[in-house]
Every structure is written in C-alpha cells, then in structure tokens.
Amino acid sequence: MSKIEQIVTPEVSEPNPNIFSNCLKVGDQVFLSGMTAGDNAGGLLGDGSPEDQARQCLTKIESLVKEAGGTRKDIVKLTIYLTNIHHRVEFGKVREEFFQEVMPCSTLIEVSGFVQPEITVEVDAVAIIGAGGLEEQRWAKKRKRSAKD
C-alpha cells in the first residue's frame, strides 16, 4: 500500500492525468507543485495583475493544504517565481495578508517566463500538517490531563 496520497479539491483544477500532481501528502508532509493564476482552459483567474496573481496562487495553496487537513499556519516553505523581480513588493503585500504570525521560509527567483505568457507569478509550497498549531495542541492536551486529575 502506497504511503503517498494525492490531494485534490474542486477549488483547484487538476492538470491532465499522468503529467504531474498538484498536491501529494506523505504522512504529515504536504508537497505542492507550482500554483499559478492560470485555469485549465488557458485563461487567467482574477484581474491579471501581479498582486492578484500572487493572491490566486496562495489561495490555491491554502485550499489544497486545507483539503489535506491543515491550515495556512502549517505552510513552512514557499518558492516564488516572478517574471519581474520588481513584483516582489506586490507579492510581499499579499504574503503579509496570508501569514501574520510565523512567515514561511521563502526563496524568490526571477524567471524569463512561463508556458502561458500572461502568467507573471508561480508559487510552490511545502506544509507540515499540525506544525502551525502545535502549541495549541499541547495546551489542549494539558487542559485535558488537568480535567482528568
């Protein structure tokens, strides 16, 4: 029996079968392929601005992590690909909307382009389910033990 589970959600369109998976879960680890603002019909979701594309990417990542049993607090690593390094400011604004406490580790790379020329942002991610709420889980266990005493 495989320990690899493919995670899918209606909020994120899947690529054609046998090409790649958007999201795989192995134990409590979740690995996400690069998310873009593109749809499977060759169009763009949202208004196409770098800021909105960043928001679309992070929203897709959050949806898949949630489907895997986690929250955005469980996201520990982002790799951001931009076609224009100057868009890092817009991306940073959106990242601050999504992550208020502990920021994920991040790598930012400027690339020459993507398959869809109108795409300017792509983000892949790694999450550890339960990692963002470990302190809350510890307190819940302590309260439960105290209630038994």
N, C-alpha and C positions, 0 to 999 in steps of 0.2 A: 504494500500500500504506500502510495506517494505521500510524503510529508509536505508537498507543495500544493497549496490551494490557490486556484485562480479566483480573484475577487472581481466581480462585475456589479455595476449599478446602472439603473436606467438614466441617471443624470449624466453619465459619461459614455459616449458612443465607443464601441469596441472597434479595433482595427479588423481588417479582413482576417479570417481564420488562418492559422499556420504561418503568419508573418511574425507577430510578437504579441505579448500580453501587456495590457496596460498596468496590471497590478497583480503581484504574487505575494502570498503570505506563507511564511515558513516559521512555525511556532509563533512567537510574539513579534517577529520581524516582518515588516511590510516594505516591499520594494516597488516603486512606481516608475514607469517609463516616462519619458519627457511628455509633458502635457502642453498643448498649445490652445489658442483660441479658435482653432480650426474645427470645422464639423466634417463629417464623413462625406458630405456632398461637394466638398471643395470650396465651401464658403467660410465666412468668419462669423463667430458669435460676438455679439456686442458691437461697439462703435468702431473698433479697429485701432483706436489709439494705443500707444504703448502701455499707458496706465490701465486701460480696460483689458488689454490682452493679459497683463500680469494678473489682474483680478480673476479673469476667466481661468487661467492656469491654476491659481491657488484654490479656487472654488472647486475645480475638478479634483485636485489632490485631496482636499478636505472631504469631498463626497466619497472617494474611494477609501480613505482611511476610516471614515465613519462606518462604511459598509463592512470593513474588516474588523470592526469592534472598538475602534479608537476615537480619538478626538484630535483637533489640531494641536493640542498640547503634547501629543505623542510624536510629532514630527521632529526628528533630530538632525536631519541633513537636507539641504537644498542645493542643487546645482542649477544655476541660472545662465541661460544662453541668450544674449542680446545681439541683434544685428547692428546696433549703435550703442557703444559704451556710454554715451551721454544719457541714455534712457535709464541708467541705474538710479537716478534721482526719482523718477516716476515709479520704478519698481520698489524702491525703498519705502515710498509713501504707502503703497499697497501692502507691503510686508508688515509695516507697523500696524495696519488695520487688523491683520490676521494674527499677529503674535505680539501680545502685550507683556508677557512675563519673561520667560527664557526664550531668547531668539535661537532658532536652529543654527547649527554650523552651516556655513554657506561658501560656495565657490561661484565666482562670477566670471564668465568667459564671453568675449566678443567673437561672433562668428560672421562669416561672409553672407550667409543666407540659409533659407530652409526650402523644402520642397515646394511649399506654397509661398510665392514671393511676397505676399502681403503679410505673412507672419513675421513678427519682429521679436517675439519673446517665446521661449520654451523653458520649462522648469521640470526637472525630475526630483524625486524625493525618496527618503528612507524614514520610516517611522518604527517605533518600538511600542507596541500596544501596552498600555498601562504605565509607561515610563513618566508621562506628564502628570499622572495622578498618584504617584507612589506615596507621597506624603499624606494625601487624603486617605489612601487605602490603609496606611499604618495607623492613622488616628482612628479610623473606623474599627480596626482590629482591637486597638487598645480600649476603646469605648465598649466594645462587645465583651472583652475579657472582664472589664470593670463591672459591667452589668451582671455578669455571672457570679462575681465574688460577693 
